[in-house]
Amino acid sequence: MTDASVAEVSGLLSQVTHSLGALRRARKLFEDRLAPEFSPFQFIKISEMGDSRLLKWMLDPKESHGQG
């Protein structure tokens, strides 16, 4: 294994910075439609049994949420 040169590391960091900026712009553009930061778990007490019941309810097409 060889050591990476300063130019290689600098190039990689430049690419990562560019990609991160593109990701942030895309999230901002689509956040009102896709809600990438939304999670129903932020409103409930965290417990394995409670989370399992919530997921079961959300995934059952016959439940009261009416989403089919």
Residue pairs with C-beta under 8 A, 6 or more apart in sequence:
4 12
27 36
30 36
31 37
40 54
40 58
41 51
41 54
44 50
44 51
44 54
57 63
57 65
58 65
61 67
61 68
